[in-house]
């Protein structure tokens, strides 16, 4: 595709994408190893889960302030500050591990702090992408982001497990190294990523700027629907897959079979990310999003009737293949219709709200398994997924979004503020 070729020639996008990809691989390695190390240090499954939750809490807590910062401060400096801080944080765990002084409180503190610096990175990256690529290239650029996430997820677990087998501190050494490499690669970005000039920048307050972002989201019909739908969809779909995984564990399937099923999920995601630009270009964005919202509902049937790793792989096929196209289309359209000076706050608010329900998904899955059993838990979550899918289906503001080539007819030119006197 021409968009792939043009992005391949885009020096700054390539540097940004490779730097973020390398860093995300390190993050996935640590995310896999973190509960293992926490359990080894504390001897408690509860504290092991708390360590992983601490990272998520730190990231979500930082997103909204980070959105304000991304619209006020040079985005490249924010991203490099995030990666540089991550390298130092994980290096501290390596030093403690090598010297035999690694403790659980130290690990927990780094989990929280690394979540905070990860949250700092995300809105700045979204704002940077809008600056370094054209509007026509946005769907392909965000599709490549989806591919990055699935590749990192697919490789992070095996690499994290292998490194943990070498030494408890080895996964953190890999994360420190990838953060440092990402920091260096981002230094090759040449585009000016400073914030857009604003006439009221000198007298505006962070709280007021955050409120501006929320007001913009709520005032736009499409963004308002997505803001309400995303957390509900994340809860339903994640809980569905957690139930499927827990049923496999309860049934006594060996870890390698469950691992292969998870690898299939990641593989379908990668294939879907590669196909996403074609799907986004050929199909209207609104109907594509509605199709993705419904894609997991019929796939719950094999999960309910057949408790086997093969059923999980089969059930993930269509949904995970279409999911990157839906995410990239939604993200591209959101960025395309948002004034540049609000992108950081818009993305931060959307990400924070959509992630709020993810920590609840395992609890919902466990409760349903305990109360109604595996098959009925899957069917109940399939019904919940269908109810949630009705939200974009019934929303005309979502259904009416056309293909990217026609997005310009739905957006108005951004008014630049007059220079301050």
Secondary structure, DSSP 4 states (H G I P E B T S, - for coil): -HHHHHHHT-HHHHHHHHHHHHHHHHHHHHHHHHHHHHHHHH--HHHHHHHHHHHHHHHHHHHHHHHHHHTTS-HHHHHHHHHHHHHHHHHHHHHHHHTT---HHHHHHHHHHHHHHHHHHHHHHHHHHHHHS-GGGHHHHHHHHHHHHHHHHHHHHHHHHHHHHH-TTHHHHHHHHHHHHHHHHHTT--S--PPPP-TTTTT--HHHHHHHHHHHHHHSHHHHHHHHHHHHHHHHHHHHHHHHHHHHHHTT--HHHHHHHHHHHHHHHHHHHHHHHHHHHHS-HHHHHHHHHHHHHHTHHHHHH--SHHHHHHHHHHHHHHHHHHHHHHHHHHHHHS-GGGHHHHHHHHHHHHHTTHHHHHHHHHHHHHHH-HHHHHHHHHHHHHHHHHHHHH-HHHHT---GGGGGGG--PPPPPPPP-
